[in-house]
Amino acid sequence: MTTAPGAPAYPAIPGHLRLSTRIAGALVGFLLLALTAIGITLWLSWQLEGSAAAINETGSVRKQEYRLALLLGRDVYAPGQGHAGEARAQVASIDATLALIARGDPQRPLGLPPAAAIRTGFDQAALRWRHELRPLALQVLQARGDDRLAPLRRFLGVVDDYVGQIDAVVSLIERDNEMRTFWLRSSQLALVALAMGGTVALVYLMFSLIVDPVERLHAGMRSMADTDFGVRLSVPGDDEFGQLATGFNHMADRLEQVYGSLEDKVRAKTAALEDQNRELALLYDSAAFLQVRRTLEPMCQGFIDRIMHYFGADGGSVRLVEAGNDKVHLVVQRGLSDAMVRTERCMPVGDCVCGAAARDRQPVVRLLRKGTEAASSRCARDGFATVSVFQIFAQEQHLGVFSLHFRTAKTFDERETALLETLGRLLGTGIENMRLAAREREMAISEERNMVARGLHDSIAQGLNFLNLQVQMLEKSLHEGAQQEAAEIVPLLRTGVQESYEDVRELLQNFRSRLEEEDLNGALRNAVRKFRDQTGVDAAFRADGSGGPPFAREEQLQILFIVQEALSNIRKHARADSVLVRVRDDRDFSLSISDNGVGFDSAAAPAGDKHVGLHIMRERARHINADLAVDSGAGAGTTVRLHVASAHRRAA
């Protein structure tokens, strides 16, 4: 360990002179004395509690003896009323009480005092109970008739004397308690005296060893707080306080030296904290601004305005790189001349400062010096002395650059450069999120268009193809003069046109269908009601089950379209007068559309226009990972079943 130049030496303190050793020795000595006195007091208190419990238990024997005498008398003079059982229980209670007193109970505590006279008196009383009173009591209980009077009289004749013997034992215990109480009070008084004496001794010791040196140090610190760095301490001794005083004096010397530069350091630190707070405020404001969905120009304009205000720039711009075309396009600008904007609206990558920065993908800060460089630079001709360009990244994808222009010389330290790079990544993330949102909208529109095209192809295109064939046949019949064949084709054309018209109406109605508040059952119920109102067919809807995981909104629409397509097929082909749409929604989702129409052979390969609807329904079922089955037979009606397993519902 090295010491600073001019620092005082601190020699090791001998063990017996250390402040901790002296304080610990005094405290340990006082603690041992206190523990000894407290231990004696606790032992006496425990003995007194045990003796008090012994007095209570021994005294209770007197009451139990008299109660036993009363029960024996009642049993003799009023037999058959249950007094004998109570008397036997009383005998057992006396036995238990005497046994408890004899062995004691440390947990309560309960115990006879260790005096020989008390122990002898109690043993004699217990012995007399076992050999004299207890046998008499049992004899009374076991005898019959008049034979019970003699032992009862003998028991009653000795019970008073026995109770007197118990009283004598209780008196001995009470006198022993009085003596122990005296010693307990004496030990408590000694403990009080020890506490007072020890407190005085400790106060004196602490004052001499700690308080007085601390007060001197406190006085020195108070003087130093009043900027009196000339104060010095004189604390005699070789203990810790002596070395502390030496260190205090050395600290005062150092503080006197550095106090002059302290205000400058505080001012610099405060300025650094203010700069950090301003950086955090700019980052927070920019992040909050870029999170709001906007178009490209307002987003970039708000971004460049914020950083120009923060850095005090005189101009700024945001430029994006056109992928695969090596062009840099000016999106927004502030403070640039119209001529410069027209010239740099679209520049090649590598052109001027901004184009070169976009090519190298590195931040650039360039001071435009007078002379040849100023004459060749458009920024210098516009009066700017410094041009700084920073990159716009979205993760690892390079999107473009943004620039700050200053009319005076400007440099950026590492902290400011890191801040601008972070801001560039924030802007890149905002632009990428905007592009992703646009792609999402395009994909939604494309999917909707594909759905419409599929519906047109799978339904109306088939009808138009049929009409085209009929028109060709009509043209051929007219050309050949076959008026009868032409007359037969005209009703087919009218029927085909009507069916195509109805298909168009139904297709438009299906694509206008929406789920209100994502209520699939409500939408299915409305579809069945509309079918019933339009066709007059007896159509019913039934929903069962406890409810499973919810479907995504797109999947609910596909299920609704399948039901609408099935109802459309029933209207066009089934000639049914009863339809039932049933939903069972548990962990798995099951849907069935049943009718009692003419049906068809579902085992045969589907062919012709009548089965276009089945193709549409199967395609929609595959789109939501569902199983679609069609059960039908000629004259037996048709049932369309849709099943979605719980695993696919959880995945959705």
C-alpha positions in Angstrom: 0.0 0.0 0.0 1.4 3.4 -1.0 0.8 6.7 0.6 0.4 10.1 -1.0 3.3 12.5 -0.8 3.2 14.5 2.4 0.7 12.1 4.0 1.4 11.3 7.7 2.6 7.8 8.8 0.1 5.7 10.8 2.0 3.2 13.0 0.3 0.1 14.2 -1.5 0.5 17.6 -0.6 -2.0 20.3 -3.4 -4.3 21.2 -3.8 -3.1 24.8 -3.9 0.5 23.8 -6.6 0.1 21.1 -9.8 1.8 21.8 -11.8 -1.2 20.9 -9.9 -3.4 23.3 -10.5 -1.1 26.2 -14.2 -0.6 25.5 -14.7 -4.3 24.8 -13.0 -5.2 28.1 -15.1 -2.9 30.1 -18.3 -4.0 28.5 -17.5 -7.7 28.8 -16.7 -7.3 32.5 -20.0 -5.4 33.1 -21.8 -8.0 31.1 -20.5 -10.9 33.2 -21.5 -9.2 36.4 -24.9 -8.4 35.1 -25.4 -11.9 33.8 -24.4 -13.4 37.1 -26.9 -11.2 39.0 -29.6 -11.8 36.5 -29.0 -15.5 36.6 -29.3 -15.6 40.4 -32.5 -13.5 40.2 -34.0 -15.8 37.5 -33.1 -18.9 39.6 -34.8 -17.5 42.7 -37.8 -16.5 40.7 -38.1 -19.9 39.2 -37.8 -21.5 42.7 -40.5 -19.1 44.0 -42.9 -20.0 41.1 -42.4 -23.7 41.7 -43.0 -23.2 45.5 -46.1 -21.2 44.8 -47.5 -23.9 42.6 -46.6 -26.5 45.2 -48.5 -24.5 47.8 -51.6 -24.4 45.5 -51.4 -28.1 44.7 -50.7 -29.1 48.4 -53.5 -26.9 49.6 -55.9 -28.4 47.1 -55.4 -31.8 48.9 -57.3 -30.4 51.9 -60.3 -29.5 49.7 -60.2 -32.8 48.0 -60.0 -34.7 51.4 -63.2 -32.9 52.6 -64.9 -33.5 49.3 -64.1 -37.2 49.6 -65.5 -37.4 53.1 -68.7 -35.7 51.9 -69.1 -38.1 48.9 -68.5 -41.1 51.2 -71.1 -39.9 53.6 -73.6 -39.4 50.8 -72.9 -42.8 49.4 -73.5 -44.5 52.8 -76.7 -42.6 53.7 -78.1 -42.3 50.2 -76.8 -45.3 48.2 -77.5 -45.9 44.5 -77.3 -42.2 43.4 -73.8 -42.3 41.8 -71.8 -41.0 44.7 -69.6 -44.1 44.8 -68.2 -43.3 41.3 -67.5 -39.7 42.2 -65.8 -40.9 45.4 -63.5 -43.3 43.4 -62.7 -40.4 41.0 -61.9 -38.2 44.0 -59.5 -40.9 45.4 -57.8 -41.1 42.0 -57.5 -37.2 41.9 -55.9 -37.2 45.3 -53.4 -39.9 44.2 -52.6 -37.9 41.0 -52.1 -34.6 43.0 -49.8 -36.2 45.5 -47.8 -37.9 42.7 -47.5 -34.6 40.8 -46.2 -32.7 43.9 -43.8 -35.5 44.7 -42.2 -35.6 41.2 -42.6 -31.9 40.3 -43.1 -30.3 36.9 -40.2 -28.0 35.6 -42.3 -26.7 32.8 -45.0 -25.0 34.9 -42.7 -24.7 37.1 -43.9 -26.8 40.1 -41.7 -28.4 42.8 -41.2 -28.7 46.5 -38.5 -26.5 48.0 -35.3 -28.6 48.7 -35.6 -28.1 52.5 -35.4 -31.4 54.4 -38.2 -30.6 56.8 -40.6 -29.8 53.9 -39.7 -33.0 52.0 -40.0 -35.1 55.2 -43.4 -33.6 56.1 -44.8 -34.1 52.6 -43.5 -37.7 52.5 -45.1 -38.5 55.8 -48.4 -37.0 54.6 -48.3 -39.0 51.4 -47.4 -42.2 53.2 -50.3 -41.7 55.7 -52.7 -41.2 52.8 -51.6 -44.4 51.1 -51.6 -46.5 54.2 -54.4 -45.1 56.3 -56.9 -42.8 54.7 -57.0 -44.3 51.2 -57.6 -47.9 52.5 -60.4 -46.6 54.8 -62.1 -44.8 51.9 -61.9 -47.9 49.7 -63.2 -50.0 52.5 -66.3 -47.7 52.8 -66.8 -48.0 49.1 -66.4 -51.8 49.0 -68.5 -52.7 52.1 -72.3 -53.2 52.0 -75.1 -52.2 54.3 -74.3 -51.4 57.9 -70.8 -52.6 57.6 -69.9 -49.3 55.9 -70.7 -47.1 59.0 -67.7 -48.2 61.0 -65.0 -47.5 58.4 -66.8 -44.2 57.5 -66.6 -43.1 61.1 -62.9 -44.0 61.3 -62.3 -42.1 58.1 -64.1 -39.0 59.4 -62.3 -39.3 62.7 -58.8 -39.0 61.0 -59.5 -36.7 58.1 -59.3 -33.5 60.2 -56.0 -34.6 61.7 -54.7 -35.4 58.2 -55.8 -32.0 56.9 -53.9 -30.5 59.8 -50.8 -32.4 58.7 -51.2 -31.0 55.2 -51.6 -27.5 56.6 -48.3 -28.0 58.4 -46.6 -28.9 55.2 -48.1 -25.8 53.5 -46.9 -23.6 56.3 -43.3 -24.9 55.9 -43.4 -24.1 52.2 -44.8 -20.6 52.8 -42.0 -19.9 55.3 -39.4 -21.1 52.8 -41.0 -18.9 50.2 -40.7 -15.9 52.5 -36.9 -16.5 52.9 -36.4 -16.9 49.1 -38.5 -13.8 48.5 -36.1 -11.9 50.8 -33.1 -13.2 48.9 -34.8 -12.3 45.6 -35.4 -8.7 46.7 -31.8 -8.5 47.9 -30.5 -9.7 44.6 -32.7 -7.3 42.7 -31.4 -4.4 44.9 -27.9 -5.6 44.2 -28.7 -5.7 40.4 -30.0 -2.1 40.6 -26.8 -1.0 42.4 -24.7 -2.8 39.8 -26.7 -1.2 37.0 -26.2 2.3 38.5 -22.5 1.7 39.3 -21.9 0.2 35.9 -23.7 3.0 34.2 -21.7 5.6 36.0 -18.4 3.7 35.2 -19.4 3.3 31.5 -20.4 6.9 31.2 -17.1 8.0 32.6 -15.2 5.6 30.4 -17.1 6.5 27.3 -16.7 10.2 28.0 -13.0 9.9 28.5 -12.4 7.6 25.6 -14.9 8.7 23.1 -17.1 11.7 23.9 -14.3 14.1 24.7 -12.3 13.3 21.5 -15.4 13.3 19.4 -16.4 16.7 20.7 -13.0 18.0 19.8 -13.4 16.5 16.3 -16.9 18.0 16.1 -15.6 21.4 17.0 -12.9 21.1 14.3 -15.5 20.0 11.7 -17.8 22.9 12.6 -15.0 25.3 12.1 -14.2 23.6 8.8 -17.8 23.9 7.8 -17.5 27.6 8.3 -14.6 27.5 5.8 -12.0 27.9 8.5 -9.5 25.5 7.0 -6.8 26.7 9.4 -8.2 24.8 12.3 -6.0 22.0 13.7 -6.7 19.4 16.4 -4.6 18.3 19.3 -5.7 14.9 20.7 -3.2 13.2 22.9 -2.7 9.5 22.9 -1.7 6.7 20.6 -5.1 5.2 20.1 -7.5 5.5 17.1 -8.6 9.0 18.0 -4.9 10.1 18.1 -4.5 8.9 14.6 -7.9 10.3 13.6 -6.8 13.7 14.8 -3.6 13.4 12.7 -5.7 12.4 9.7 -8.0 15.3 10.3 -5.2 17.8 10.3 -3.9 16.3 7.1 -7.3 16.5 5.5 -7.6 20.1 6.6 -4.3 20.8 4.7 -5.6 19.1 1.6 -9.0 20.8 1.7 -7.3 24.2 2.1 -5.5 23.4 -1.2 -8.4 22.1 -3.2 -11.2 24.4 -2.0 -10.3 27.0 -4.5 -11.0 24.7 -7.4 -14.1 23.0 -5.9 -16.6 25.5 -7.2 -15.3 25.0 -10.8 -15.7 21.2 -10.4 -19.2 21.5 -9.1 -20.1 23.9 -11.9 -18.8 21.5 -14.5 -20.6 18.5 -13.0 -23.9 20.5 -12.9 -23.5 21.4 -16.5 -22.8 17.7 -17.4 -26.0 16.6 -15.5 -28.0 19.3 -17.3 -26.7 18.1 -20.7 -27.6 14.5 -19.8 -31.1 15.6 -18.8 -31.5 17.5 -22.1 -30.3 14.4 -24.0 -32.8 12.2 -22.2 -35.6 14.7 -22.8 -34.7 14.8 -26.5 -34.6 11.0 -26.8 -37.9 10.6 -24.9 -39.7 13.3 -27.0 -38.3 11.9 -30.3 -39.3 8.3 -29.4 -42.8 9.4 -28.4 -43.2 11.4 -31.6 -42.0 8.6 -33.8 -44.2 6.0 -32.2 -47.3 7.8 -33.4 -48.4 6.6 -36.9 -47.8 9.3 -39.5 -46.9 9.6 -43.2 -43.3 9.9 -44.1 -43.0 13.7 -44.6 -44.6 14.8 -41.3 -42.6 12.2 -39.4 -39.2 13.3 -40.9 -40.2 17.0 -40.6 -41.0 16.7 -36.8 -37.8 14.7 -36.3 -35.5 17.2 -38.0 -37.1 20.2 -36.3 -36.4 18.6 -32.9 -32.7 18.0 -33.4 -32.2 21.3 -35.1 -33.7 23.0 -32.1 -31.6 21.0 -29.7 -28.2 21.6 -31.5 -29.0 25.1 -32.6 -28.6 24.2 -36.3 -29.3 26.7 -39.1 -30.4 24.0 -41.5 -31.2 20.3 -41.8 -32.5 17.6 -44.1 -33.6 14.0 -44.2 -32.6 12.0 -47.3 -33.5 8.4 -48.0 -31.5 6.0 -50.2 -33.4 4.3 -53.1 -32.7 0.6 -52.9 -31.0 -0.8 -56.0 -30.8 2.6 -57.8 -27.9 4.4 -56.1 -30.0 7.5 -55.6 -30.4 9.7 -52.6 -33.8 11.5 -52.4 -34.4 14.6 -50.3 -37.6 14.0 -48.2 -37.7 17.1 -46.0 -35.5 20.1 -45.4 -35.3 23.1 -43.2 -33.2 26.2 -43.8 -31.8 25.3 -47.2 -32.1 27.6 -50.2 -34.5 26.8 -53.0 -31.7 26.5 -55.5 -29.9 24.0 -53.3 -33.2 22.0 -52.8 -33.8 21.9 -56.6 -30.2 20.8 -57.2 -30.1 18.1 -54.5 -33.7 16.8 -54.7 -32.3 13.6 -56.2 -28.6 13.1 -56.2 -26.4 10.0 -57.0 -24.8 8.2 -54.1 -21.3 9.6 -53.6 -22.2 13.1 -54.7 -21.4 16.0 -52.4 -21.1 15.5 -48.6 -24.5 13.8 -48.1 -24.1 11.4 -51.0 -20.6 10.4 -49.9 -21.8 9.8 -46.3 -24.7 7.7 -47.7 -22.2 5.6 -49.7 -19.7 5.1 -46.8 -22.5 4.7 -44.2 -20.4 6.5 -41.6 -21.1 9.8 -39.8 -19.4 12.8 -41.3 -18.7 16.2 -39.8 -17.0 18.6 -42.3 -15.8 22.1 -41.8 -16.0 24.0 -45.0 -12.9 26.2 -45.3 -12.6 29.2 -47.5 -11.0 28.8 -50.8 -11.4 26.1 -53.5 -13.5 23.8 -51.3 -15.9 26.6 -50.5 -16.3 27.5 -54.2 -17.1 23.9 -55.1 -19.5 23.1 -52.3 -23.1 24.1 -52.6 -23.4 24.2 -48.8 -20.6 26.7 -48.6 -22.1 28.8 -51.3 -25.3 28.9 -49.2 -23.3 30.3 -46.3 -22.8 27.2 -44.2 -19.5 26.7 -42.4 -20.1 23.1 -41.1 -22.0 20.2 -42.5 -22.7 17.1 -40.4 -24.3 14.0 -41.8 -25.5 10.9 -39.7 -26.9 7.6 -40.8 -30.4 6.3 -40.6 -30.6 2.6 -39.8 -33.4 0.2 -39.1 -31.7 -2.7 -37.3 -28.9 -3.6 -39.8 -30.7 -2.1 -42.9 -29.4 1.3 -44.1 -32.3 3.6 -45.0 -30.6 7.0 -45.6 -29.0 10.0 -43.9 -30.0 13.1 -42.0 -27.9 16.3 -42.0 -27.4 19.4 -39.8 -26.0 22.6 -41.3 -24.3 25.3 -39.2 -23.2 28.8 -40.3 -20.4 28.7 -37.8 -17.8 26.1 -37.1 -19.2 23.2 -35.1 -17.7 20.0 -33.7 -19.3 17.1 -32.0 -17.9 15.2 -29.0 -18.3 11.4 -28.6 -21.4 11.9 -26.4 -23.2 14.1 -29.0 -22.2 11.7 -31.8 -23.6 8.7 -29.9 -26.8 10.7 -29.3 -27.2 11.5 -33.0 -26.5 7.9 -34.0 -29.2 6.8 -31.5 -31.6 9.3 -32.9 -30.9 8.0 -36.4 -31.8 4.5 -35.4 -35.0 5.8 -33.8 -36.0 7.5 -37.0 -35.1 4.4 -39.0 -37.3 2.3 -36.7 -40.1 4.7 -37.2 -39.8 4.7 -41.0 -39.6 0.9 -41.1 -42.7 0.6 -38.9 -44.5 3.0 -41.3 -43.4 0.8 -44.2 -44.5 -2.4 -42.4 -47.9 -0.9 -41.7 -48.2 0.1 -45.3 -47.3 -3.5 -46.4 -49.8 -4.8 -43.9 -52.5 -2.7 -45.4 -51.5 -3.8 -48.9 -51.5 -7.4 -47.9 -55.0 -7.0 -46.4 -56.3 -5.4 -49.6 -54.6 -8.0 -51.7 -56.1 -10.8 -49.6 -59.5 -9.2 -49.9 -59.1 -8.9 -53.6 -58.1 -12.5 -53.9 -61.1 -13.5 -51.9 -63.4 -11.6 -54.2 -61.6 -13.0 -57.3 -62.0 -16.6 -55.9 -65.6 -16.0 -55.2 -66.2 -14.7 -58.7 -64.2 -17.5 -60.3 -65.8 -20.3 -58.3 -69.4 -19.1 -58.7 -70.2 -16.5 -61.3 -67.5 -17.6 -63.8 -69.1 -21.0 -63.9 -72.5 -19.5 -64.6 -71.0 -17.3 -67.4 -69.3 -20.3 -68.9 -72.7 -22.1 -69.0 -74.3 -19.0 -70.6 -71.5 -18.8 -73.2 -72.1 -22.4 -74.2 -75.9 -21.9 -74.4 -75.4 -18.7 -76.6 -73.1 -20.7 -78.9 -75.7 -23.4 -79.2 -78.4 -20.7 -79.8 -76.3 -19.1 -82.5 -75.8 -22.5 -84.2 -79.5 -23.3 -84.0 -80.4 -20.0 -85.5 -77.8 -20.4 -88.2 -79.2 -23.8 -89.1 -82.8 -22.6 -88.9 -83.7 -24.9 -86.0 -86.3 -22.7 -84.4 -87.5 -25.4 -82.0 -84.0 -26.0 -80.6 -83.5 -22.2 -80.3 -86.9 -21.9 -78.5 -85.7 -24.6 -76.0 -82.4 -22.8 -75.4 -84.0 -19.4 -74.5 -85.6 -20.6 -71.2 -82.2 -22.1 -70.2 -80.5 -18.7 -71.0 -83.1 -16.9 -68.9 -82.6 -19.3 -66.0 -78.9 -19.0 -66.2 -79.0 -15.2 -66.2 -81.3 -15.2 -63.2 -79.0 -17.6 -61.3 -76.0 -15.5 -62.2 -77.8 -12.4 -61.0 -78.8 -14.1 -57.7 -75.2 -15.3 -57.4 -73.9 -11.7 -57.8 -76.4 -10.4 -55.2 -75.5 -13.2 -52.8 -71.8 -12.7 -53.3 -72.0 -9.0 -52.6 -74.1 -9.7 -49.6 -71.5 -12.2 -48.3 -68.6 -9.8 -48.7 -70.5 -7.1 -46.9 -71.0 -9.4 -43.9 -69.2 -8.2 -40.8 -69.0 -9.5 -37.2 -70.4 -7.1 -34.7 -68.2 -7.1 -31.6 -66.7 -10.5 -32.8 -69.9 -12.4 -31.9 -69.8 -15.4 -34.1 -73.0 -17.0 -32.8 -74.9 -13.7 -33.3 -73.6 -13.4 -36.9 -74.7 -17.0 -37.7 -78.1 -16.5 -36.1 -78.6 -13.4 -38.3 -77.5 -15.3 -41.4 -80.1 -18.1 -40.7 -82.8 -15.4 -40.1 -82.0 -13.7 -43.4 -82.1 -17.1 -45.2 -85.5 -17.8 -43.6 -86.9 -14.4 -44.5 -85.7 -14.6 -48.1 -86.7 -18.2 -48.9 -89.6 -18.9 -46.6 -87.8 -22.2 -45.6 -88.2 -23.2 -41.9 -84.6 -22.5 -40.8 -83.4 -22.7 -37.2 -80.2 -22.0 -35.3 -79.0 -23.8 -32.1 -75.9 -23.2 -30.1 -74.6 -25.6 -27.4 -71.5 -26.0 -25.3 -69.6 -24.2 -22.5 -67.5 -22.2 -24.8 -63.9 -22.8 -25.9 -60.9 -20.6 -26.8 -61.9 -17.7 -29.0 -61.3 -17.7 -32.8 -59.4 -14.9 -34.5 -61.6 -12.5 -36.4 -60.5 -13.7 -39.8 -61.4 -17.3 -38.8 -64.8 -16.2 -37.6 -65.5 -14.6 -41.0 -64.4 -17.8 -42.8 -66.9 -19.9 -40.7 -69.6 -17.3 -41.4 -68.9 -17.5 -45.2 -69.0 -21.4 -45.1 -72.5 -21.2 -43.5 -73.6 -18.7 -46.0 -72.3 -20.8 -48.9 -74.0 -23.9 -47.5 -77.3 -22.0 -47.2 -76.9 -20.7 -50.8 -76.5 -24.3 -52.0 -79.6 -25.4 -50.1 -81.6 -22.5 -51.7 -80.4 -23.3 -55.3 -80.3 -27.1 -55.3 -81.8 -28.9 -52.2 -85.6 -28.0 -52.6 -85.8 -28.4 -48.8 -88.5 -27.2 -46.4 -86.5 -27.5 -43.2 -82.9 -26.4 -42.3 -81.0 -26.7 -39.0 -77.7 -24.9 -38.3 -76.2 -26.2 -35.0 -73.0 -25.1 -33.2 -71.3 -27.0 -30.4 -68.6 -24.9 -28.8 -66.5 -26.8 -26.2 -62.7 -27.4 -26.4 -63.3 -28.5 -30.0 -65.6 -26.5 -32.3 -68.3 -28.3 -34.3 -70.7 -26.9 -36.8 -73.4 -28.7 -38.9 -75.9 -27.5 -41.5 -78.6 -30.0 -42.2 -81.5 -30.0 -44.6 -84.3 -32.5 -45.6 -83.9 -31.8 -49.4 -83.4 -34.1 -52.3 -79.7 -34.7 -51.5 -77.1 -36.2 -53.9 -74.6 -39.0 -54.0 -71.8 -37.7 -51.9 -69.6 -40.7 -52.6 -69.5 -39.9 -56.3 -66.8 -37.5 -57.5 -68.2 -34.0 -57.6 -68.7 -32.6 -61.0 -70.6 -29.8 -62.7 -71.9 -26.4 -61.5 -73.9 -27.9 -58.6 -70.7 -28.7 -56.7 -68.9 -25.3 -57.0 -70.1 -24.3 -53.5 -68.6 -27.5 -52.0 -65.2 -26.5 -53.5 -65.5 -23.0 -52.0 -66.4 -24.4 -48.6 -63.5 -26.9 -48.5 -61.1 -24.2 -49.5 -62.3 -21.9 -46.7 -62.1 -24.8 -44.2 -58.4 -25.5 -45.2 -57.7 -21.8 -44.7 -58.6 -22.1 -41.0 -57.1 -25.7 -40.5 -60.6 -27.2 -40.2 -62.1 -30.5 -41.4 -65.1 -30.3 -43.7 -67.3 -33.4 -44.4 -70.5 -33.7 -46.5 -73.0 -36.5 -45.8 -75.8 -36.9 -48.4 -77.8 -39.4 -50.3 -80.4 -39.3 -53.0 -83.7 -38.3 -51.3 -82.1 -38.3 -47.8 -81.1 -34.7 -47.4 -77.6 -33.2 -46.9 -75.5 -32.5 -43.8 -72.4 -30.4 -43.9 -70.1 -30.8 -40.9 -67.2 -28.5 -39.9 -64.8 -29.5 -37.1 -62.0 -27.4 -35.6 -59.7 -29.2 -33.1 -58.7 -27.6 -29.9 -55.0 -27.6 -30.9 -55.8 -25.4 -33.9 -57.9 -23.1 -31.8 -55.0 -22.6 -29.3 -52.7 -22.0 -32.2 -55.1 -19.3 -33.6 
